[in-house]
Amino acid sequence: MEKKTFYITTPIYYPNNNLHLGHTYTTIAADCLKRFKKLLGYDAYLVTGTDEHGQKLQNAANDAGMEPLEYIDGIVDSAKQLWNMLQIDYDVFQRSTDPVHEKMVQEIFKTLYDKGEIYKDTYKGHYCTPCESFWTDSQLNEGNCPDCGREVEYREEESYFFRLSAYRDKLLAYYDENPDFIKPNSRKNEMVNNFLKDGLDDLSVSRTNFDWGIKVPFDEKHVIYVWIDALTCYLSALGYLSEDDSRYQKYWPANVHLMAKEIVRFHVVIWPALLMALDLPLPKQVFAHGWILFDQDKMSKSKGNVVYAEPLIERYGVDALKYFVLREFTFGMDGNFTKEKFIQRLNSDLANDLGNLVSRTITMVEKYFGGIIPEPQLMEPVDEELKGIAVGVAQKVEDCMEELDYSGALEEIWTLVRRTNKYIDETAPWKLGKEENTQRLTTVLYNLSESIRVIAQLIEPFMGETSRRIGEQLGIQNAGWESTKVFGQIPAGTKVVRGDNLFQRLDVEKEVEILDKVMKDLIQQREREKEAAGKAPEKEGKPEVTIDDFSKLQFQVAEILECSPHPKADKLLVFQVKIGEEIRQIVSGIKKWYGPEDLIGKKVIAITNLKPVVLRGVESNGMILAAESGEDLTLLTVLEDIESGADIS
């Protein structure tokens, strides 16, 4: 029988090489949900990715003296490294610069235009570049962007508009008919009261003041608005409108879009309206969690209170971090991170409760039975109580996870952890060993081992590495979620293997002091890296060459016959040049300084014996030479008229 599918997405993130703990929160939660659904037997599919177009990225690349894609590639690599460090089990990392995605976006835009859902007009309003959002006068907060608080600029420009205003009533009706569409419920109230109550304005969906984006297919001076571009990544990640749309047919509509609360309006207003206009099914749920605050304040580099995931993982392990953020914060509400609380919870829940439980049990099995889990012989009421609690936890966890209550799910598991520790105190196996009460001791140590087996399976989606390590010490492998609902699965005679402590007890004051320094140093390091990236690289003198080295290059006069823009790169021109009797193609990045009409018939200097290269899909056979100084550039040409193909010596 084919498995039931479950499609999960995180936001298509803005590429940022300063991803702090708040940024990773959504992805940790999404990964946990996928692992949990897989344990329940679902074909679970997780998509994440990056939103790589827009003015602020183009500006950042320009500041760094780089092409946008070159600038973004490095950031995307660092994001993927962090997800790997966090052991995120994603299926697709969808980049909005992927050519398949760009083609799909253009098809969607044209479809909406042909249906009359998009039209051309002039936009007048306030624009926030960091948020890439337009705002009306009434939406501004003391003249600034209501989302980020930064200054906005007034703009008037030609734009294409999506008829968002026509979907206000349809959206409200959909919310009422599908009460679980927006979660938690407080988000729905915010959306209705702040954005839908007084109607919707049509949405500007193109820009003309920058060119780093997907071109409107029938009007190339316009690029498509980033939120249409980014949101539709959820479709292109599944192959929608591609030659093979089998994943779209299998997984869409999404079961849940997970995100932080500041972007929920895009996902519950713009996104469903676009899907309605395209006659596509809507996602089943949009869940917007709260922020991770630092000492009750939002994380900010300017305030120096940013917490990064990498140092926490390196010092305490990935499972410690995952446990803390999923256990400490109620998903859907703001949570407060302090280093003290982080260390204290590691000590109390992980080192004391779970770590000690496993260590004590394995040690006693080794001491009293040579490391062999014994056959239980003499049962008492306290044993039945433990068994009853153990087999009942899984259903409670399922109920919590159905509501995305990660903290509640872990609390249910820790109820069993604490009860098992209490069982040790109640049965006092060290006394049974001293009294040589073997029948009771076999039962107690078997029940402890079996209870730990259940715990190890229950924590697998939350703390996979810890779950595996417990299984290794017990000498078993996890047997699946349903095995937690039956007590007595470990075969008597299984050999335990004592390993290192799962978690170390820490000195709170000392660890906080260390973390303060580590985080401060990391913030300063990343600020230095950002400043360095924003500086144009200094020109270094090239090494001396011999006349033999120089003579290897062939310089010739080339006459430009044809010139056209590169189909996939905004700063490149494609030339057809005549070199003697030969016609060849050369690609050059000079579009910023010259238009095609400026160059036809010009005779320029070219290197003609370079090895051919392919630039964004177009082959180039040579290099046209130019002189550059600061922002100025001029082509090298000849003073007097001379035939093409003439050698330069």
C-alpha positions as CSV (number, residue, x, y, z in Angstrom):
1,M,0.0,0.0,0.0
2,E,1.3,3.4,-0.9
3,K,2.4,5.6,2.0
4,K,0.4,8.7,2.9
5,T,2.3,11.8,2.0
6,F,3.2,14.8,4.2
7,Y,4.7,17.9,2.6
8,I,6.5,20.4,4.9
9,T,8.2,23.7,4.0
10,T,10.4,26.2,5.7
11,P,10.5,29.8,4.3
12,I,12.6,30.4,1.2
13,Y,15.2,32.3,3.2
14,Y,16.9,35.5,2.2
15,P,20.6,34.5,1.8
16,N,22.3,35.6,4.9
17,N,25.8,34.6,6.1
18,N,24.8,35.7,9.7
19,L,22.2,33.1,10.4
20,H,21.5,33.3,14.2
21,L,19.6,31.0,16.5
22,G,16.3,32.6,15.6
23,H,16.8,31.8,11.9
24,T,17.6,28.2,12.6
25,Y,14.5,27.7,14.8
26,T,12.0,27.1,12.0
27,T,14.3,24.6,10.2
28,I,15.0,22.6,13.4
29,A,11.2,22.4,14.0
30,A,10.6,21.4,10.4
31,D,13.2,18.7,10.5
32,C,11.8,17.3,13.7
33,L,8.3,17.2,12.2
34,K,9.5,15.3,9.1
35,R,11.4,12.7,11.2
36,F,8.3,12.3,13.4
37,K,6.0,11.8,10.4
38,K,8.4,9.3,8.8
39,L,8.3,7.3,12.1
40,L,4.5,7.2,11.8
41,G,4.8,5.7,8.4
42,Y,4.3,8.8,6.2
43,D,6.2,9.6,3.0
44,A,7.4,13.0,4.5
45,Y,9.0,15.5,2.2
46,L,10.8,18.7,3.4
47,V,11.7,21.7,1.3
48,T,13.8,24.6,2.2
49,G,15.8,27.1,0.1
50,T,16.9,30.6,-0.6
51,D,15.2,33.7,-2.1
52,E,18.1,35.1,-4.2
53,H,16.6,38.0,-6.2
54,G,15.9,41.6,-5.4
55,Q,17.4,45.0,-5.0
56,K,19.0,44.6,-1.6
57,L,21.0,41.5,-2.8
58,Q,22.1,43.4,-6.0
59,N,23.2,46.3,-3.8
60,A,25.1,44.0,-1.4
61,A,26.8,42.3,-4.3
62,N,27.8,45.7,-5.8
63,D,29.2,46.8,-2.5
64,A,31.3,43.7,-2.4
65,G,32.5,44.3,-5.9
66,M,31.0,41.0,-7.1
67,E,28.3,39.7,-9.5
68,P,25.1,38.9,-7.6
69,L,25.2,35.2,-8.3
70,E,28.9,35.0,-7.3
71,Y,28.1,36.9,-4.1
72,I,25.1,34.7,-3.3
73,D,26.8,31.3,-4.0
74,G,29.1,31.7,-1.1
75,I,26.3,32.6,1.3
76,V,24.2,29.6,0.1
77,D,27.1,27.3,0.7
78,S,27.5,28.6,4.3
79,A,23.7,28.1,4.9
80,K,23.9,24.5,3.6
81,Q,26.9,23.9,5.9
82,L,24.9,25.1,8.9
83,W,21.9,22.8,7.9
84,N,24.4,19.9,7.6
85,M,25.8,20.8,11.0
86,L,22.3,20.7,12.4
87,Q,21.7,17.4,10.6
88,I,18.7,18.8,8.8
89,D,17.2,16.1,6.6
90,Y,15.8,18.2,3.8
91,D,14.8,16.7,0.4
92,V,15.1,19.8,-1.8
93,F,17.1,23.0,-1.3
94,Q,15.3,25.2,-3.8
95,R,17.2,28.3,-5.1
96,S,15.2,31.0,-6.8
97,T,18.0,31.5,-9.3
98,D,17.6,27.9,-10.5
99,P,16.8,28.1,-14.3
100,V,13.9,25.7,-14.0
101,H,12.4,27.8,-11.3
102,E,12.9,31.0,-13.3
103,K,11.1,29.4,-16.3
104,M,8.2,28.3,-14.1
105,V,7.8,31.8,-12.6
106,Q,7.6,33.4,-16.0
107,E,5.0,30.9,-17.1
108,I,2.9,31.6,-14.0
109,F,3.2,35.4,-14.5
110,K,2.1,35.1,-18.1
111,T,-0.8,32.8,-17.2
112,L,-2.0,35.4,-14.6
113,Y,-1.6,38.2,-17.1
114,D,-3.5,36.3,-19.8
115,K,-6.3,35.7,-17.3
116,G,-6.6,39.4,-16.5
117,E,-5.3,38.8,-13.0
118,I,-2.3,41.1,-13.7
119,Y,-2.4,44.5,-15.3
120,K,0.0,47.4,-15.9
121,D,-0.3,50.8,-14.1
122,T,1.8,53.2,-12.1
123,Y,2.7,52.6,-8.5
124,K,2.9,55.4,-5.9
125,G,3.9,54.6,-2.4
126,H,6.5,54.0,0.3
127,Y,9.1,51.2,-0.3
128,C,11.3,49.5,2.3
129,T,14.3,48.0,0.6
130,P,15.4,45.6,3.4
131,C,11.9,44.1,3.7
132,E,11.2,44.5,-0.1
133,S,7.7,45.7,0.8
134,F,5.5,48.6,-0.2
135,W,3.4,50.4,2.4
136,T,0.6,52.9,2.4
137,D,0.6,56.1,4.5
138,S,-1.7,54.5,7.0
139,Q,0.5,51.4,7.4
140,L,3.7,53.3,8.2
141,N,4.8,53.5,11.9
142,E,5.8,57.1,12.6
143,G,6.9,57.3,9.0
144,N,9.0,54.1,9.0
145,C,8.5,50.6,7.9
146,P,6.1,48.8,10.3
147,D,8.0,45.5,10.0
148,C,11.6,46.5,10.6
149,G,11.4,50.2,11.7
150,R,13.8,51.4,9.0
151,E,13.3,54.5,6.8
152,V,11.3,54.1,3.7
153,E,11.5,56.0,0.4
154,Y,8.6,57.3,-1.7
155,R,8.5,55.9,-5.2
156,E,6.5,56.3,-8.3
157,E,7.2,53.8,-11.1
158,E,5.5,51.8,-13.8
159,S,4.5,48.5,-12.5
160,Y,2.5,45.4,-13.1
161,F,-0.2,44.8,-10.5
162,F,-1.9,41.6,-9.2
163,R,-5.6,42.1,-8.5
164,L,-5.2,41.2,-4.8
165,S,-8.2,43.4,-3.9
166,A,-10.5,41.0,-5.6
167,Y,-9.6,38.2,-3.1
168,R,-10.4,39.8,0.2
169,D,-13.8,38.2,0.6
170,K,-12.6,34.8,-0.8
171,L,-9.8,34.8,1.7
172,L,-12.1,35.6,4.7
173,A,-14.4,32.8,3.6
174,Y,-11.6,30.4,3.3
175,Y,-10.4,31.2,6.8
176,D,-13.8,30.6,8.2
177,E,-14.3,27.3,6.2
178,N,-10.8,26.1,7.2
179,P,-10.3,27.1,10.9
180,D,-6.9,25.3,11.0
181,F,-5.5,27.1,8.0
182,I,-3.7,29.8,10.1
183,K,-2.1,28.7,13.4
184,P,-1.9,29.7,16.1
185,N,-5.4,31.3,16.2
186,S,-3.9,34.6,17.3
187,R,-2.2,35.0,13.9
188,K,-5.5,34.8,12.2
189,N,-6.9,37.6,14.3
190,E,-3.9,39.7,13.5
191,M,-4.3,39.1,9.7
192,V,-8.0,39.9,9.7
193,N,-7.8,43.0,11.8
194,N,-4.6,44.5,10.4
195,F,-4.7,43.6,6.7
196,L,-8.1,42.3,5.6
197,K,-10.7,44.1,7.7
198,D,-10.6,47.4,5.7
199,G,-10.0,45.7,2.3
200,L,-6.9,44.9,0.3
201,D,-5.0,47.0,-2.3
202,D,-3.8,45.5,-5.5
203,L,-0.2,44.2,-5.2
204,S,2.7,45.7,-7.2
205,V,4.4,42.6,-8.7
206,S,7.2,44.1,-10.9
207,R,10.1,46.5,-10.6
208,T,12.0,48.6,-13.1
209,N,14.6,50.3,-10.9
210,F,16.9,47.3,-10.8
211,D,17.5,44.3,-12.9
212,W,18.5,41.4,-10.6
213,G,15.5,39.3,-10.9
214,I,13.3,37.2,-13.2
215,K,12.3,39.2,-16.3
216,V,8.6,39.7,-17.1
217,P,8.6,37.4,-20.2
218,F,6.7,39.9,-22.4
219,D,8.2,43.2,-21.0
220,E,11.9,42.7,-20.1
221,K,12.4,46.1,-18.6
222,H,10.4,44.7,-15.6
223,V,11.6,42.1,-13.2
224,I,9.1,40.0,-11.2
225,Y,8.4,41.0,-7.6
226,V,10.4,38.9,-5.2
227,W,7.4,37.6,-3.2
228,I,5.8,36.0,-6.3
229,D,9.3,34.6,-7.1
230,A,10.0,33.3,-3.6
231,L,6.6,31.9,-2.8
232,T,6.4,29.9,-5.9
233,C,9.6,28.0,-4.9
234,Y,7.2,25.7,-3.0
235,L,5.9,24.7,-6.4
236,S,9.1,24.6,-8.4
237,A,10.7,22.4,-5.7
238,L,8.2,19.8,-6.7
239,G,8.6,20.2,-10.5
240,Y,5.4,22.1,-11.1
241,L,5.1,23.0,-14.9
242,S,8.3,21.1,-15.6
243,E,8.7,18.1,-17.9
244,D,8.3,15.8,-14.9
245,D,5.7,17.1,-12.4
246,S,5.2,13.7,-10.6
247,R,6.4,15.1,-7.3
248,Y,3.9,18.0,-7.6
249,Q,1.1,15.5,-8.3
250,K,2.2,13.4,-5.3
251,Y,2.9,16.0,-2.6
252,W,0.9,19.2,-3.4
253,P,-0.9,20.7,-1.6
254,A,1.5,21.3,1.3
255,N,0.4,20.0,4.6
256,V,2.1,22.8,6.5
257,H,4.2,25.9,5.8
258,L,6.3,26.7,8.8
259,M,7.7,30.2,9.4
260,A,8.4,33.0,11.9
261,K,5.5,35.4,12.5
262,E,7.0,38.4,10.7
263,I,6.3,36.9,7.2
264,V,3.0,35.2,7.9
265,R,1.0,37.8,6.0
266,F,2.7,37.0,2.7
267,H,1.8,33.3,3.2
268,V,-1.8,33.8,4.3
269,V,-2.8,36.8,2.1
270,I,-0.7,36.9,-1.1
271,W,0.1,33.2,-1.4
272,P,-3.4,31.8,-1.2
273,A,-4.7,34.6,-3.4
274,L,-2.1,33.7,-6.1
275,L,-3.1,30.0,-5.8
276,M,-6.7,30.8,-6.1
277,A,-6.0,32.9,-9.2
278,L,-4.1,29.9,-10.7
279,D,-6.9,27.5,-9.8
280,L,-4.5,25.5,-7.6
281,P,-5.2,23.8,-4.3
282,L,-4.2,25.8,-1.2
283,P,-1.9,24.5,1.5
284,K,-3.6,22.9,4.4
285,Q,-2.0,25.0,7.1
286,V,0.3,27.9,7.7
287,F,1.9,27.9,11.1
288,A,3.8,31.0,12.3
289,H,5.9,30.6,15.4
290,G,7.1,33.4,17.7
291,W,10.6,34.9,18.0
292,I,13.5,33.7,20.1
293,L,14.2,36.7,22.3
294,F,17.4,37.3,24.2
295,D,16.8,38.5,27.7
296,Q,13.3,39.6,26.6
297,D,14.7,41.6,23.6
298,K,14.8,40.7,19.9
299,M,18.2,39.5,18.7
300,S,20.2,42.2,16.9
301,K,23.8,42.5,16.0
302,S,23.7,46.2,16.8
303,K,22.6,45.3,20.3
304,G,25.3,42.7,20.6
305,N,22.9,40.1,21.8
306,V,22.9,37.7,18.9
307,V,23.2,34.0,19.7
308,Y,24.7,31.7,17.0
309,A,24.0,28.0,16.7
310,E,27.5,26.9,15.7
311,P,29.3,27.5,19.0
312,L,26.5,25.8,20.9
313,I,26.7,22.8,18.7
314,E,30.5,22.6,18.8
315,R,30.6,22.8,22.6
316,Y,27.5,20.9,23.7
317,G,26.4,18.9,20.7
318,V,23.5,19.3,18.2
319,D,21.0,17.3,20.3
320,A,21.5,19.6,23.3
321,L,20.6,22.6,21.1
322,K,17.6,20.9,19.5
323,Y,16.3,19.8,22.8
324,F,16.5,23.2,24.3
325,V,14.8,25.2,21.6
326,L,12.0,22.6,21.1
327,R,11.5,22.0,24.9
328,E,12.0,25.5,26.3
329,F,9.8,27.5,23.9
330,T,6.1,27.0,23.2
331,F,5.9,26.8,19.4
332,G,3.8,29.7,18.3
333,M,4.7,32.1,21.1
334,D,7.8,34.2,21.7
335,G,10.5,32.5,23.8
336,N,13.3,33.9,25.9
337,F,16.8,32.6,25.5
338,T,19.4,33.1,28.2
339,K,22.7,31.3,28.5
340,E,21.9,30.5,32.1
341,K,18.6,28.8,31.2
342,F,20.3,26.9,28.4
343,I,23.0,25.4,30.7
344,Q,20.6,24.8,33.6
345,R,18.2,22.8,31.3
346,L,21.1,20.8,30.0
347,N,22.1,20.0,33.5
348,S,18.7,19.1,34.8
349,D,17.0,17.4,31.9
350,L,19.8,15.9,29.9
351,A,22.7,15.3,32.3
352,N,20.7,14.5,35.5
353,D,17.4,13.1,34.3
354,L,18.3,11.2,31.1
355,G,22.1,10.8,31.3
356,N,22.1,9.5,34.8
357,L,19.2,7.2,34.2
358,V,21.0,5.5,31.3
359,S,24.4,5.4,33.1
360,R,23.0,4.0,36.4
361,T,21.0,1.3,34.6
362,I,23.8,0.1,32.3
363,T,26.3,0.1,35.3
364,M,23.9,-2.0,37.4
365,V,23.3,-4.5,34.6
366,E,27.1,-4.9,34.2
367,K,27.6,-5.2,38.0
368,Y,24.9,-7.7,38.8
369,F,24.5,-9.7,35.6
370,G,27.8,-9.3,33.8
371,G,26.3,-6.9,31.2
372,I,23.5,-9.2,30.2
373,I,19.9,-8.0,30.4
374,P,18.1,-10.6,32.5
375,E,14.8,-12.3,32.2
376,P,12.2,-10.7,34.5
377,Q,10.9,-13.1,37.1
378,L,8.9,-11.5,40.0
379,M,6.5,-8.7,39.1
380,E,4.9,-6.3,41.7
381,P,2.4,-3.5,41.3
382,V,5.1,-0.8,41.0
383,D,6.3,-2.6,37.8
384,E,2.8,-2.5,36.3
385,E,2.5,1.2,37.0
386,L,5.8,1.9,35.2
387,K,4.7,-0.3,32.2
388,G,1.4,1.5,32.0
389,I,3.0,4.9,31.9
390,A,5.6,3.8,29.4
391,V,3.2,2.4,26.8
392,G,0.8,5.4,27.1
393,V,3.4,8.1,26.2
394,A,3.5,7.6,22.5
395,Q,-0.2,8.5,21.9
396,K,0.2,11.6,24.1
397,V,3.2,12.6,22.0
398,E,1.2,12.0,18.8
399,D,-1.6,14.2,20.1
400,C,0.9,17.0,20.9
401,M,2.7,16.8,17.6
402,E,-0.7,17.0,15.8
403,E,-0.9,20.5,17.2
404,L,2.9,21.2,16.6
405,D,3.3,21.3,20.4
406,Y,6.9,20.3,20.5
407,S,7.4,21.4,24.1
408,G,4.4,19.4,25.2
409,A,5.6,16.3,23.4
410,L,8.9,16.4,25.1
411,E,7.3,17.1,28.5
412,E,5.3,13.9,28.0
413,I,8.5,11.9,27.3
414,W,10.2,13.5,30.3
415,T,7.3,12.4,32.4
416,L,8.4,8.8,31.7
417,V,12.1,9.8,32.2
418,R,11.3,11.2,35.6
419,R,9.0,8.2,36.5
420,T,11.7,5.8,35.6
421,N,14.2,7.6,37.8
422,K,11.6,7.4,40.6
423,Y,11.2,3.7,39.9
424,I,14.9,3.3,40.8
425,D,14.4,5.0,44.1
426,E,11.3,2.9,44.8
427,T,12.8,-0.5,44.0
428,A,16.4,0.3,45.3
429,P,18.2,-2.3,43.1
430,W,21.4,-1.8,45.1
431,K,19.6,-3.2,48.2
432,L,18.2,-6.1,46.2
433,G,21.7,-6.9,45.0
434,K,23.1,-6.8,48.5
435,E,20.2,-9.0,49.8
436,E,20.8,-11.3,46.8
437,N,17.1,-11.0,45.9
438,T,17.8,-12.1,42.4
439,Q,14.2,-12.6,41.3
440,R,13.2,-9.0,42.0
441,L,16.5,-7.7,40.8
442,T,16.1,-9.3,37.4
443,T,12.7,-7.8,37.0
444,V,13.7,-4.3,38.1
445,L,16.8,-4.2,35.8
446,Y,14.8,-5.6,32.9
447,N,12.0,-3.0,33.4
448,L,14.6,-0.2,33.6
449,S,16.3,-1.3,30.4
450,E,12.9,-1.6,28.6
451,S,11.7,1.8,29.8
452,I,14.9,3.3,28.5
453,R,14.4,1.5,25.2
454,V,10.9,3.2,24.9
455,I,12.5,6.6,25.8
456,A,15.2,6.2,23.2
457,Q,12.6,5.5,20.5
458,L,10.4,8.4,21.6
459,I,13.2,10.9,21.4
460,E,14.4,9.8,18.0
461,P,12.8,12.6,16.0
462,F,13.9,15.2,18.5
463,M,17.4,14.0,19.4
464,G,18.5,11.4,16.8
465,E,22.1,11.1,17.8
466,T,21.2,10.6,21.5
467,S,18.6,8.0,20.6
468,R,21.2,6.1,18.6
469,R,23.8,6.3,21.4
470,I,21.3,4.9,23.9
471,G,20.5,2.1,21.6
472,E,24.2,1.2,21.2
473,Q,24.6,1.1,25.0
474,L,21.5,-1.1,25.3
475,G,22.7,-3.4,22.5
476,I,19.7,-2.8,20.4
477,Q,18.4,-0.8,17.4
478,N,15.2,1.2,17.4
479,A,12.3,-1.0,16.3
480,G,9.9,1.7,15.1
481,W,7.3,4.0,16.7
482,E,4.7,1.3,17.3
483,S,7.2,-0.7,19.4
484,T,6.8,2.0,22.1
485,K,3.2,0.9,22.7
486,V,4.2,-2.6,23.8
487,F,6.3,-3.2,26.9
488,G,8.8,-6.1,26.9
489,Q,10.5,-5.9,23.5
490,I,14.2,-6.3,24.5
491,P,15.1,-10.0,24.3
492,A,16.5,-11.3,27.6
493,G,20.2,-12.1,27.1
494,T,20.9,-8.9,25.2
495,K,24.4,-7.6,26.1
496,V,24.8,-3.9,27.1
497,V,27.8,-1.9,26.3
498,R,28.6,1.0,28.6
499,G,29.8,4.1,26.8
500,D,30.6,7.7,27.6
501,N,28.1,9.8,29.5
502,L,25.4,11.1,27.2
503,F,25.8,14.6,28.6
504,Q,28.2,16.2,31.1
505,R,27.1,18.2,34.1
506,L,28.3,21.8,33.6
507,D,29.4,24.6,35.9
508,V,26.7,27.2,35.0
509,E,28.7,30.3,35.9
510,K,31.8,29.1,34.1
511,E,29.9,28.1,30.9
512,V,28.0,31.4,30.8
513,E,31.3,33.3,31.0
514,I,32.8,31.1,28.1
515,L,29.7,31.6,26.0
516,D,29.7,35.3,26.5
517,K,33.2,35.5,25.1
518,V,32.6,33.1,22.3
519,M,29.5,34.9,21.1
520,K,31.1,38.3,21.4
521,D,34.2,37.1,19.4
522,L,32.0,35.5,16.7
523,I,29.9,38.7,16.3
524,Q,33.0,40.8,15.9
525,Q,34.6,38.3,13.5
526,R,31.5,38.2,11.2
527,E,31.3,42.0,11.3
528,R,34.9,42.1,10.1
529,E,34.2,39.6,7.4
530,K,31.2,41.7,6.3
531,E,33.2,44.9,6.2
532,A,36.0,43.1,4.2
533,A,33.4,41.7,1.7
534,G,32.1,45.2,1.2
535,K,35.5,46.6,0.2
536,A,36.6,46.5,-3.4
537,P,39.6,44.2,-3.6
538,E,42.9,46.0,-3.8
539,K,44.7,45.6,-7.1
540,E,47.9,43.6,-6.6
541,G,50.9,43.9,-9.0
542,K,51.2,40.8,-11.2
543,P,54.4,38.8,-11.2
544,E,57.1,39.5,-13.8
545,V,56.9,37.5,-17.0
546,T,59.5,36.8,-19.7
547,I,59.1,37.7,-23.4
548,D,58.5,34.0,-24.0
549,D,55.5,34.1,-21.7
550,F,54.1,37.2,-23.4
551,S,54.6,35.8,-26.8
552,K,52.2,32.9,-26.1
553,L,49.3,35.3,-26.2
554,Q,47.9,36.3,-29.6
555,F,46.6,39.9,-29.8
556,Q,44.6,40.8,-33.0
557,V,42.3,43.5,-34.3
558,A,38.7,42.4,-34.3
559,E,35.8,44.1,-36.1
560,I,32.5,43.9,-34.2
561,L,29.8,42.8,-36.7
562,E,26.9,42.0,-34.3
563,C,26.2,42.6,-30.6
564,S,23.3,41.5,-28.4
565,P,22.5,41.1,-24.7
566,H,23.3,37.8,-23.1
567,P,20.1,35.8,-22.7
568,K,20.8,34.8,-19.1
569,A,23.2,37.4,-17.7
570,D,22.3,41.1,-17.2
571,K,25.9,42.4,-17.4
572,L,27.2,40.4,-20.4
573,L,27.1,41.2,-24.1
574,V,27.5,38.6,-26.9
575,F,29.6,39.7,-29.9
576,Q,30.1,38.3,-33.4
577,V,33.5,39.6,-34.5
578,K,35.5,39.3,-37.7
579,I,39.2,38.4,-37.3
580,G,40.6,38.3,-40.8
581,E,38.5,35.9,-42.7
582,E,37.2,34.2,-39.5
583,I,33.9,35.0,-37.7
584,R,33.9,34.1,-34.0
585,Q,31.8,34.7,-30.9
586,I,33.1,36.5,-27.8
587,V,31.3,37.2,-24.6
588,S,32.3,40.3,-22.6
589,G,31.0,41.9,-19.3
590,I,30.8,45.5,-20.5
591,K,27.0,46.0,-20.8
592,K,27.2,48.5,-17.9
593,W,29.3,50.9,-20.1
594,Y,28.2,50.1,-23.7
595,G,25.0,49.3,-25.5
596,P,25.0,47.0,-28.6
597,E,24.2,50.0,-30.8
598,D,27.4,51.8,-29.7
599,L,29.7,49.0,-30.8
600,I,28.7,47.8,-34.3
601,G,31.5,48.4,-36.7
602,K,34.1,49.3,-34.1
603,K,37.5,47.7,-34.3
604,V,38.8,46.5,-30.9
605,I,41.8,44.6,-29.6
606,A,41.2,41.0,-28.6
607,I,43.1,38.0,-27.3
608,T,42.3,35.3,-29.8
609,N,44.1,32.2,-28.7
610,L,42.4,31.7,-25.3
611,K,40.9,28.4,-24.5
612,P,37.1,28.6,-25.1
613,V,34.9,29.0,-22.0
614,V,31.1,28.8,-21.4
615,L,29.7,31.9,-19.6
616,R,26.1,31.3,-18.3
617,G,25.4,28.8,-21.1
618,V,27.0,30.8,-24.0
619,E,30.5,29.9,-25.4
620,S,33.1,32.6,-25.7
621,N,36.2,32.2,-28.0
622,G,38.5,35.0,-27.0
623,M,38.6,38.2,-24.9
624,I,38.0,41.8,-25.8
625,L,40.4,44.1,-24.0
626,A,39.4,47.2,-22.0
627,A,41.0,49.6,-19.6
628,E,39.3,50.1,-16.2
629,S,39.7,52.8,-13.6
630,G,37.3,53.0,-10.7
631,E,33.8,53.2,-12.2
632,D,35.1,54.1,-15.7
633,L,35.9,51.6,-18.5
634,T,36.9,52.1,-22.1
635,L,37.6,49.5,-24.9
636,L,41.1,49.2,-26.4
637,T,41.0,50.1,-30.0
638,V,43.3,51.3,-32.8
639,L,44.2,55.0,-33.6
640,E,44.2,54.5,-37.4
641,D,42.0,52.3,-39.5
642,I,43.5,48.9,-40.0
643,E,42.1,45.6,-41.3
644,S,40.7,43.1,-38.9
645,G,42.9,40.2,-38.1
646,A,46.0,42.4,-37.9
647,D,48.5,41.2,-35.3
648,I,49.4,43.3,-32.3
649,S,53.0,43.1,-31.5
